[in-house]
Amino acid sequence: MIVSPQAIHDNYGKLRTWFTKTDHDPIPLSHRQISAIQILGRFMHHAPPNHSDDSRRAHYSWKRAIEIEKLADDSAIEVLIGKTVIAIFRSEGKTYALDGMCSHQGGPIAEGTVRHGCVTCPWHGWQYELHTGIQTINRKPLQECFDTRHADGWIEVFVGE
């Protein structure tokens, strides 16, 4: 059976939801769950995000991601909000959120090394600026970014439904 990259992409969120057994509570995933899904992610086609398309943002809203106290400075965590995998970072006192899968080959961005405002993917070393999602070598915005804010002790992310 041959599965197209588009079919994998369309069903990726469903797979993440199945592994976490919830589709309405953002929860960090275990390493076993992440590993199983990363295998699929390696075959998933990731088109560069369209940062200029404001029409899609009409369906976005603020969603709770993680309690602030659970994310130490200079650390990251991967969470699932709805059907979206998001890597949340705290670096130098600021909070950032990026697509949780590297646009290169689907690696787990949250497990990467963070230095000087950039994250390095642990799989193949691709680097992205935390505040823009720009890949540091070709200077193109390849990693989707999400706005963050702190509210009532939580880190919230502005994400689509």
C-alpha positions in Angstrom: 0.0 0.0 0.0 1.4 3.4 -1.0 0.4 6.4 1.2 0.8 9.8 -0.3 2.5 12.6 1.7 -0.7 14.6 1.6 -2.7 11.7 3.2 -0.1 11.5 6.0 -0.2 15.2 6.5 -4.0 15.2 6.6 -4.2 12.4 9.2 -1.2 13.4 11.3 -3.2 15.3 13.9 -5.6 12.4 14.2 -2.7 10.1 15.0 -1.3 12.5 17.6 -4.8 12.6 19.2 -5.1 8.8 19.2 -1.8 8.5 21.0 -2.7 11.1 23.7 -6.3 9.8 24.0 -7.6 13.4 24.1 -8.3 16.1 21.5 -9.3 18.9 23.8 -6.6 19.1 26.5 -3.1 20.2 25.6 -0.7 17.7 27.3 2.9 16.9 26.9 3.6 13.7 25.1 5.8 10.8 26.5 9.0 9.9 24.7 7.4 6.6 23.5 4.5 8.5 21.9 6.7 11.1 20.3 9.1 8.4 18.9 6.2 6.5 17.3 4.9 9.6 15.7 8.3 10.8 14.6 8.7 7.7 12.4 5.6 8.9 10.6 6.8 12.5 10.6 10.0 11.5 8.7 7.8 10.7 5.7 5.5 13.7 6.0 5.9 16.5 3.5 6.1 19.9 5.3 5.4 22.8 3.1 6.8 26.1 4.2 4.2 28.0 6.3 2.5 30.9 4.6 3.2 33.7 7.1 1.4 36.3 5.0 -2.0 34.5 4.9 -4.0 36.4 7.5 -7.3 34.8 6.4 -6.4 31.6 8.2 -5.8 33.5 11.4 -9.5 34.3 11.6 -9.9 30.8 13.0 -7.2 31.1 15.6 -7.6 31.7 19.3 -5.6 31.7 22.6 -5.2 28.1 24.0 -3.5 27.1 27.2 -0.4 25.1 26.6 1.5 24.6 29.9 1.8 26.2 33.3 4.6 28.7 33.4 6.2 27.1 36.5 6.5 23.8 34.6 8.8 25.2 32.0 12.2 26.3 33.3 14.2 29.0 31.6 16.4 27.7 28.7 14.2 24.7 28.2 11.5 23.4 25.9 8.6 21.1 25.8 6.4 19.6 23.1 2.6 19.9 23.5 -0.4 19.0 21.5 -3.1 21.6 21.2 -6.1 20.3 19.2 -4.4 18.8 16.2 -1.3 21.0 16.3 2.1 19.9 17.6 3.8 22.8 19.1 7.3 23.2 20.7 7.3 25.8 23.4 10.5 27.4 24.5 11.6 29.6 27.4 14.9 31.4 26.6 16.4 34.4 28.2 13.1 35.1 30.1 11.0 35.1 26.9 8.5 32.5 25.6 8.4 31.3 22.0 6.3 28.7 20.2 7.2 27.0 16.9 5.7 24.1 14.9 6.8 21.0 16.8 8.2 19.2 13.8 11.3 20.4 11.9 10.4 21.5 8.4 13.5 19.6 7.1 12.5 16.0 8.0 10.0 16.1 10.9 12.5 16.0 13.7 11.4 16.9 17.3 12.3 20.6 17.6 11.5 20.7 21.3 14.3 18.2 21.9 16.8 20.4 20.2 19.5 22.6 21.8 18.7 26.3 22.4 21.4 28.9 22.2 21.5 32.6 21.4 17.9 32.8 20.4 18.0 29.7 18.0 17.0 26.1 18.3 19.0 23.3 16.6 17.1 20.2 15.5 18.5 17.1 17.1 18.1 15.0 14.0 20.1 16.9 11.3 21.2 20.1 12.9 18.9 22.6 11.1 18.7 25.8 13.0 15.8 28.2 13.4 15.4 31.6 15.0 12.9 31.2 17.9 11.2 34.6 17.3 10.8 34.3 13.5 11.1 30.6 12.5 13.7 31.7 9.9 16.2 28.9 9.0 19.6 30.4 9.8 21.5 29.3 6.7 19.0 30.1 3.8 17.3 32.9 5.8 13.8 31.8 4.8 10.9 31.4 7.3 10.5 27.6 7.2 9.3 26.9 10.7 5.8 28.2 11.6 5.7 30.5 14.6 2.9 31.1 17.0 2.3 34.1 19.3 2.5 33.4 23.0 1.4 35.2 26.1 1.3 34.6 29.9 -2.2 34.5 31.5 -3.3 33.3 35.0 0.0 31.3 35.5 -0.2 29.6 32.0 1.7 30.0 28.8 -1.0 30.4 26.1 -0.5 30.0 22.3 -2.4 31.7 19.5 -3.2 28.7 17.4 -5.8 27.5 14.9 -8.8 25.2 15.6 
